[in-house]
Amino acid sequence: MSYFRTPEKESTNLAAKRKLRFPTGEFAKQRKIARLQAAKEAADADKIEINLRKKLSYRKQKVS
């Protein structure tokens, strides 16, 4: 995905210059979405790990 935009027509007016700007708002939104998704995946992995540890300790107690 390309973040830099290219103007359709070569001109020196202000609208054309704005099209060349880096879209910081879109970039920030995408980073936020990626950060939240990574945090959710990490939380899910932690829950799975905790559940597996509980099952393992239960089995160890049952064997003892």
QUIRAKA-V253276 format. One record per run of one state. SS is the DSSP state (H for helix, E for strand, C for the rest). FROM is the first residue (numbers start at 1). TO is the last residue. If there is no record, write none. Layout:
ss=SS from=FROM to=TO
ss=SS from=FROM to=TO
//
This chain:
ss=C from=1 to=13
ss=H from=14 to=19
ss=C from=20 to=23
ss=H from=24 to=63
ss=C from=64 to=64
//
